[in-house]
């Protein structure tokens, strides 16, 4: 939505905060911790938790 200029970044974050009752939306969280930290977390979780489906 944001990449295609359909909605500003506040709209998807607002949907996450109100829909899932999170304190902070994912885009705002990324802005606070940085893209490098989010990427490192994603890579760690993928390596430790991902299992190839049978």
PyMOL Python script that loads the backbone (N, CA, C, O; Angstrom):
from pymol import cmd

cmd.read_pdbstr("""\
ATOM      1  N   UNK A   1       0.816  -1.183   0.000  1.00  0.00           N
ATOM      2  CA  UNK A   1       0.000   0.000   0.000  1.00  0.00           C
ATOM      3  C   UNK A   1       0.868   1.257   0.000  1.00  0.00           C
ATOM      4  O   UNK A   1       0.599   2.210  -0.733  1.00  0.00           O
ATOM      5  N   UNK A   2       1.898   1.249   0.819  1.00  0.00           N
ATOM      6  CA  UNK A   2       2.758   2.422   0.932  1.00  0.00           C
ATOM      7  C   UNK A   2       3.612   2.569  -0.317  1.00  0.00           C
ATOM      8  O   UNK A   2       3.765   3.675  -0.835  1.00  0.00           O
ATOM      9  N   UNK A   3       4.176   1.460  -0.810  1.00  0.00           N
ATOM     10  CA  UNK A   3       5.033   1.511  -1.991  1.00  0.00           C
ATOM     11  C   UNK A   3       4.288   2.006  -3.220  1.00  0.00           C
ATOM     12  O   UNK A   3       4.875   2.672  -4.072  1.00  0.00           O
ATOM     13  N   UNK A   4       3.007   1.691  -3.323  1.00  0.00           N
ATOM     14  CA  UNK A   4       2.213   2.080  -4.484  1.00  0.00           C
ATOM     15  C   UNK A   4       1.498   3.407  -4.274  1.00  0.00           C
ATOM     16  O   UNK A   4       0.644   3.778  -5.079  1.00  0.00           O
ATOM     17  N   UNK A   5       1.830   4.130  -3.204  1.00  0.00           N
ATOM     18  CA  UNK A   5       1.228   5.429  -2.884  1.00  0.00           C
ATOM     19  C   UNK A   5      -0.289   5.357  -2.748  1.00  0.00           C
ATOM     20  O   UNK A   5      -0.991   6.309  -3.086  1.00  0.00           O
ATOM     21  N   UNK A   6      -0.790   4.237  -2.258  1.00  0.00           N
ATOM     22  CA  UNK A   6      -2.221   4.090  -2.012  1.00  0.00           C
ATOM     23  C   UNK A   6      -2.574   4.679  -0.652  1.00  0.00           C
ATOM     24  O   UNK A   6      -3.655   5.238  -0.467  1.00  0.00           O
ATOM     25  N   UNK A   7      -1.644   4.547   0.299  1.00  0.00           N
ATOM     26  CA  UNK A   7      -1.900   5.040   1.653  1.00  0.00           C
ATOM     27  C   UNK A   7      -0.596   5.529   2.272  1.00  0.00           C
ATOM     28  O   UNK A   7       0.473   5.007   1.958  1.00  0.00           O
ATOM     29  N   UNK A   8      -0.678   6.521   3.146  1.00  0.00           N
ATOM     30  CA  UNK A   8       0.528   6.941   3.867  1.00  0.00           C
ATOM     31  C   UNK A   8       0.927   5.881   4.899  1.00  0.00           C
ATOM     32  O   UNK A   8       0.122   5.011   5.233  1.00  0.00           O
ATOM     33  N   UNK A   9       2.151   5.946   5.401  1.00  0.00           N
ATOM     34  CA  UNK A   9       2.631   4.926   6.333  1.00  0.00           C
ATOM     35  C   UNK A   9       1.803   4.861   7.608  1.00  0.00           C
ATOM     36  O   UNK A   9       1.774   3.819   8.262  1.00  0.00           O
ATOM     37  N   UNK A  10       1.140   5.929   7.973  1.00  0.00           N
ATOM     38  CA  UNK A  10       0.339   5.923   9.203  1.00  0.00           C
ATOM     39  C   UNK A  10      -0.883   5.012   9.089  1.00  0.00           C
ATOM     40  O   UNK A  10      -1.328   4.467  10.099  1.00  0.00           O
ATOM     41  N   UNK A  11      -1.432   4.835   7.897  1.00  0.00           N
ATOM     42  CA  UNK A  11      -2.646   4.028   7.747  1.00  0.00           C
ATOM     43  C   UNK A  11      -2.424   2.539   8.025  1.00  0.00           C
ATOM     44  O   UNK A  11      -3.170   1.967   8.820  1.00  0.00           O
ATOM     45  N   UNK A  12      -1.429   1.881   7.406  1.00  0.00           N
ATOM     46  CA  UNK A  12      -1.207   0.470   7.744  1.00  0.00           C
ATOM     47  C   UNK A  12      -0.809   0.292   9.210  1.00  0.00           C
ATOM     48  O   UNK A  12      -1.215  -0.679   9.849  1.00  0.00           O
ATOM     49  N   UNK A  13      -0.023   1.215   9.737  1.00  0.00           N
ATOM     50  CA  UNK A  13       0.350   1.126  11.145  1.00  0.00           C
ATOM     51  C   UNK A  13      -0.872   1.262  12.039  1.00  0.00           C
ATOM     52  O   UNK A  13      -0.993   0.550  13.036  1.00  0.00           O
ATOM     53  N   UNK A  14      -1.767   2.158  11.700  1.00  0.00           N
ATOM     54  CA  UNK A  14      -2.994   2.334  12.476  1.00  0.00           C
ATOM     55  C   UNK A  14      -3.838   1.063  12.438  1.00  0.00           C
ATOM     56  O   UNK A  14      -4.426   0.678  13.448  1.00  0.00           O
ATOM     57  N   UNK A  15      -3.901   0.417  11.289  1.00  0.00           N
ATOM     58  CA  UNK A  15      -4.658  -0.833  11.170  1.00  0.00           C
ATOM     59  C   UNK A  15      -4.052  -1.924  12.048  1.00  0.00           C
ATOM     60  O   UNK A  15      -4.784  -2.699  12.665  1.00  0.00           O
ATOM     61  N   UNK A  16      -2.732  -1.991  12.107  1.00  0.00           N
ATOM     62  CA  UNK A  16      -2.065  -2.991  12.945  1.00  0.00           C
ATOM     63  C   UNK A  16      -2.303  -2.698  14.421  1.00  0.00           C
ATOM     64  O   UNK A  16      -2.613  -3.601  15.197  1.00  0.00           O
ATOM     65  N   UNK A  17      -2.156  -1.429  14.807  1.00  0.00           N
ATOM     66  CA  UNK A  17      -2.337  -1.048  16.211  1.00  0.00           C
ATOM     67  C   UNK A  17      -3.758  -1.332  16.674  1.00  0.00           C
ATOM     68  O   UNK A  17      -3.956  -1.901  17.747  1.00  0.00           O
ATOM     69  N   UNK A  18      -4.740  -0.946  15.885  1.00  0.00           N
ATOM     70  CA  UNK A  18      -6.129  -1.122  16.295  1.00  0.00           C
ATOM     71  C   UNK A  18      -6.658  -2.534  16.015  1.00  0.00           C
ATOM     72  O   UNK A  18      -7.435  -3.067  16.807  1.00  0.00           O
ATOM     73  N   UNK A  19      -6.252  -3.132  14.915  1.00  0.00           N
ATOM     74  CA  UNK A  19      -6.760  -4.452  14.556  1.00  0.00           C
ATOM     75  C   UNK A  19      -6.172  -5.577  15.388  1.00  0.00           C
ATOM     76  O   UNK A  19      -6.889  -6.484  15.810  1.00  0.00           O
ATOM     77  N   UNK A  20      -4.864  -5.518  15.624  1.00  0.00           N
ATOM     78  CA  UNK A  20      -4.193  -6.574  16.384  1.00  0.00           C
ATOM     79  C   UNK A  20      -3.869  -6.156  17.810  1.00  0.00           C
ATOM     80  O   UNK A  20      -3.266  -6.915  18.569  1.00  0.00           O
ATOM     81  N   UNK A  21      -4.273  -4.948  18.167  1.00  0.00           N
ATOM     82  CA  UNK A  21      -4.044  -4.401  19.515  1.00  0.00           C
ATOM     83  C   UNK A  21      -2.574  -4.393  19.891  1.00  0.00           C
ATOM     84  O   UNK A  21      -2.208  -4.713  21.022  1.00  0.00           O
ATOM     85  N   UNK A  22      -1.738  -4.026  18.933  1.00  0.00           N
ATOM     86  CA  UNK A  22      -0.317  -3.857  19.198  1.00  0.00           C
ATOM     87  C   UNK A  22      -0.065  -2.433  19.681  1.00  0.00           C
ATOM     88  O   UNK A  22      -0.844  -1.531  19.373  1.00  0.00           O
ATOM     89  N   UNK A  23       0.992  -2.225  20.418  1.00  0.00           N
ATOM     90  CA  UNK A  23       1.297  -0.876  20.903  1.00  0.00           C
ATOM     91  C   UNK A  23       1.889  -0.001  19.810  1.00  0.00           C
ATOM     92  O   UNK A  23       1.677   1.212  19.793  1.00  0.00           O
ATOM     93  N   UNK A  24       2.634  -0.619  18.897  1.00  0.00           N
ATOM     94  CA  UNK A  24       3.309   0.123  17.829  1.00  0.00           C
ATOM     95  C   UNK A  24       3.130  -0.649  16.534  1.00  0.00           C
ATOM     96  O   UNK A  24       3.207  -1.878  16.527  1.00  0.00           O
ATOM     97  N   UNK A  25       2.892   0.063  15.437  1.00  0.00           N
ATOM     98  CA  UNK A  25       2.785  -0.571  14.135  1.00  0.00           C
ATOM     99  C   UNK A  25       4.145  -1.020  13.622  1.00  0.00           C
ATOM    100  O   UNK A  25       5.178  -0.537  14.084  1.00  0.00           O
ATOM    101  N   UNK A  26       4.143  -1.940  12.673  1.00  0.00           N
ATOM    102  CA  UNK A  26       5.405  -2.506  12.188  1.00  0.00           C
ATOM    103  C   UNK A  26       6.276  -1.483  11.461  1.00  0.00           C
ATOM    104  O   UNK A  26       7.501  -1.533  11.570  1.00  0.00           O
ATOM    105  N   UNK A  27       5.669  -0.564  10.726  1.00  0.00           N
ATOM    106  CA  UNK A  27       6.469   0.438  10.025  1.00  0.00           C
ATOM    107  C   UNK A  27       7.103   1.426  10.997  1.00  0.00           C
ATOM    108  O   UNK A  27       8.254   1.822  10.820  1.00  0.00           O
ATOM    109  N   UNK A  28       6.359   1.820  12.016  1.00  0.00           N
ATOM    110  CA  UNK A  28       6.918   2.720  13.026  1.00  0.00           C
ATOM    111  C   UNK A  28       8.014   2.017  13.820  1.00  0.00           C
ATOM    112  O   UNK A  28       9.037   2.624  14.139  1.00  0.00           O
ATOM    113  N   UNK A  29       7.808   0.746  14.139  1.00  0.00           N
ATOM    114  CA  UNK A  29       8.820  -0.019  14.855  1.00  0.00           C
ATOM    115  C   UNK A  29      10.104  -0.113  14.041  1.00  0.00           C
ATOM    116  O   UNK A  29      11.200   0.026  14.584  1.00  0.00           O
ATOM    117  N   UNK A  30       9.968  -0.348  12.743  1.00  0.00           N
ATOM    118  CA  UNK A  30      11.139  -0.393  11.879  1.00  0.00           C
ATOM    119  C   UNK A  30      11.865   0.939  11.892  1.00  0.00           C
ATOM    120  O   UNK A  30      13.095   0.975  11.892  1.00  0.00           O
ATOM    121  N   UNK A  31      11.121   2.031  11.904  1.00  0.00           N
ATOM    122  CA  UNK A  31      11.739   3.346  11.983  1.00  0.00           C
ATOM    123  C   UNK A  31      12.464   3.577  13.293  1.00  0.00           C
ATOM    124  O   UNK A  31      13.465   4.293  13.336  1.00  0.00           O
ATOM    125  N   UNK A  32      11.965   2.975  14.361  1.00  0.00           N
ATOM    126  CA  UNK A  32      12.587   3.166  15.675  1.00  0.00           C
ATOM    127  C   UNK A  32      13.844   2.319  15.845  1.00  0.00           C
ATOM    128  O   UNK A  32      14.844   2.810  16.368  1.00  0.00           O
ATOM    129  N   UNK A  33      13.815   1.056  15.416  1.00  0.00           N
ATOM    130  CA  UNK A  33      14.961   0.169  15.647  1.00  0.00           C
ATOM    131  C   UNK A  33      15.923   0.123  14.464  1.00  0.00           C
ATOM    132  O   UNK A  33      17.087  -0.243  14.628  1.00  0.00           O
ATOM    133  N   UNK A  34      15.456   0.485  13.291  1.00  0.00           N
ATOM    134  CA  UNK A  34      16.307   0.490  12.107  1.00  0.00           C
ATOM    135  C   UNK A  34      16.133  -0.757  11.257  1.00  0.00           C
ATOM    136  O   UNK A  34      15.785  -1.828  11.754  1.00  0.00           O
ATOM    137  N   UNK A  35      16.379  -0.595   9.985  1.00  0.00           N
ATOM    138  CA  UNK A  35      16.225  -1.709   9.046  1.00  0.00           C
ATOM    139  C   UNK A  35      17.246  -2.807   9.290  1.00  0.00           C
ATOM    140  O   UNK A  35      16.935  -3.987   9.126  1.00  0.00           O
ATOM    141  N   UNK A  36      18.465  -2.437   9.681  1.00  0.00           N
ATOM    142  CA  UNK A  36      19.492  -3.455   9.924  1.00  0.00           C
ATOM    143  C   UNK A  36      19.095  -4.389  11.051  1.00  0.00           C
ATOM    144  O   UNK A  36      19.304  -5.599  10.960  1.00  0.00           O
ATOM    145  N   UNK A  37      18.525  -3.839  12.110  1.00  0.00           N
ATOM    146  CA  UNK A  37      18.094  -4.679  13.233  1.00  0.00           C
ATOM    147  C   UNK A  37      16.948  -5.586  12.816  1.00  0.00           C
ATOM    148  O   UNK A  37      16.938  -6.767  13.161  1.00  0.00           O
ATOM    149  N   UNK A  38      15.980  -5.049  12.076  1.00  0.00           N
ATOM    150  CA  UNK A  38      14.847  -5.873  11.628  1.00  0.00           C
ATOM    151  C   UNK A  38      15.318  -6.997  10.708  1.00  0.00           C
ATOM    152  O   UNK A  38      14.826  -8.122  10.800  1.00  0.00           O
ATOM    153  N   UNK A  39      16.264  -6.699   9.827  1.00  0.00           N
ATOM    154  CA  UNK A  39      16.804  -7.719   8.929  1.00  0.00           C
ATOM    155  C   UNK A  39      17.550  -8.789   9.714  1.00  0.00           C
ATOM    156  O   UNK A  39      17.399  -9.977   9.429  1.00  0.00           O
ATOM    157  N   UNK A  40      18.346  -8.394  10.689  1.00  0.00           N
ATOM    158  CA  UNK A  40      19.087  -9.360  11.499  1.00  0.00           C
ATOM    159  C   UNK A  40      18.136 -10.271  12.269  1.00  0.00           C
ATOM    160  O   UNK A  40      18.378 -11.473  12.372  1.00  0.00           O
ATOM    161  N   UNK A  41      17.066  -9.714  12.805  1.00  0.00           N
ATOM    162  CA  UNK A  41      16.070 -10.512  13.529  1.00  0.00           C
ATOM    163  C   UNK A  41      15.404 -11.505  12.590  1.00  0.00           C
ATOM    164  O   UNK A  41      15.243 -12.676  12.933  1.00  0.00           O
ATOM    165  N   UNK A  42      15.017 -11.042  11.408  1.00  0.00           N
ATOM    166  CA  UNK A  42      14.358 -11.923  10.429  1.00  0.00           C
ATOM    167  C   UNK A  42      15.281 -13.055  10.013  1.00  0.00           C
ATOM    168  O   UNK A  42      14.845 -14.202   9.913  1.00  0.00           O
ATOM    169  N   UNK A  43      16.546 -12.752   9.770  1.00  0.00           N
ATOM    170  CA  UNK A  43      17.489 -13.785   9.357  1.00  0.00           C
ATOM    171  C   UNK A  43      17.717 -14.801  10.470  1.00  0.00           C
ATOM    172  O   UNK A  43      17.791 -16.002  10.207  1.00  0.00           O
ATOM    173  N   UNK A  44      17.828 -14.333  11.700  1.00  0.00           N
ATOM    174  CA  UNK A  44      18.009 -15.242  12.833  1.00  0.00           C
ATOM    175  C   UNK A  44      16.802 -16.164  12.989  1.00  0.00           C
ATOM    176  O   UNK A  44      16.958 -17.376  13.143  1.00  0.00           O
ATOM    177  N   UNK A  45      15.606 -15.592  12.949  1.00  0.00           N
ATOM    178  CA  UNK A  45      14.402 -16.402  13.114  1.00  0.00           C
ATOM    179  C   UNK A  45      14.250 -17.414  11.988  1.00  0.00           C
ATOM    180  O   UNK A  45      13.826 -18.546  12.219  1.00  0.00           O
ATOM    181  N   UNK A  46      14.593 -17.012  10.780  1.00  0.00           N
ATOM    182  CA  UNK A  46      14.488 -17.941   9.652  1.00  0.00           C
ATOM    183  C   UNK A  46      15.451 -19.112   9.824  1.00  0.00           C
ATOM    184  O   UNK A  46      15.083 -20.259   9.572  1.00  0.00           O
ATOM    185  N   UNK A  47      16.670 -18.835  10.248  1.00  0.00           N
ATOM    186  CA  UNK A  47      17.663 -19.896  10.415  1.00  0.00           C
ATOM    187  C   UNK A  47      17.320 -20.833  11.569  1.00  0.00           C
ATOM    188  O   UNK A  47      17.568 -22.035  11.483  1.00  0.00           O
ATOM    189  N   UNK A  48      16.756 -20.297  12.640  1.00  0.00           N
ATOM    190  CA  UNK A  48      16.514 -21.125  13.818  1.00  0.00           C
ATOM    191  C   UNK A  48      15.140 -21.783  13.832  1.00  0.00           C
ATOM    192  O   UNK A  48      14.986 -22.855  14.418  1.00  0.00           O
ATOM    193  N   UNK A  49      14.150 -21.180  13.212  1.00  0.00           N
ATOM    194  CA  UNK A  49      12.791 -21.695  13.314  1.00  0.00           C
ATOM    195  C   UNK A  49      12.247 -22.334  12.042  1.00  0.00           C
ATOM    196  O   UNK A  49      11.352 -23.175  12.117  1.00  0.00           O
ATOM    197  N   UNK A  50      12.761 -21.959  10.884  1.00  0.00           N
ATOM    198  CA  UNK A  50      12.195 -22.450   9.631  1.00  0.00           C
ATOM    199  C   UNK A  50      12.555 -23.907   9.408  1.00  0.00           C
ATOM    200  O   UNK A  50      13.717 -24.299   9.516  1.00  0.00           O
ATOM    201  N   UNK A  51      11.568 -24.682   9.105  1.00  0.00           N
ATOM    202  CA  UNK A  51      11.756 -26.083   8.731  1.00  0.00           C
ATOM    203  C   UNK A  51      11.093 -26.298   7.384  1.00  0.00           C
ATOM    204  O   UNK A  51       9.969 -25.849   7.161  1.00  0.00           O
ATOM    205  N   UNK A  52      11.785 -26.985   6.483  1.00  0.00           N
ATOM    206  CA  UNK A  52      11.240 -27.265   5.167  1.00  0.00           C
ATOM    207  C   UNK A  52      10.020 -28.172   5.308  1.00  0.00           C
ATOM    208  O   UNK A  52      10.080 -29.188   6.001  1.00  0.00           O
ATOM    209  N   UNK A  53       8.911 -27.810   4.653  1.00  0.00           N
ATOM    210  CA  UNK A  53       7.720 -28.666   4.736  1.00  0.00           C
ATOM    211  C   UNK A  53       7.992 -30.052   4.173  1.00  0.00           C
ATOM    212  O   UNK A  53       8.785 -30.213   3.245  1.00  0.00           O
ATOM    213  N   UNK A  54       7.343 -31.026   4.728  1.00  0.00           N
ATOM    214  CA  UNK A  54       7.535 -32.419   4.281  1.00  0.00           C
ATOM    215  C   UNK A  54       6.765 -32.659   3.007  1.00  0.00           C
ATOM    216  O   UNK A  54       6.793 -33.765   2.467  1.00  0.00           O
TER     217      UNK A  54
END
""", "prot")
cmd.dss("prot")
cmd.show_as("cartoon", "prot")
cmd.util.cbc("prot")
cmd.orient("prot")
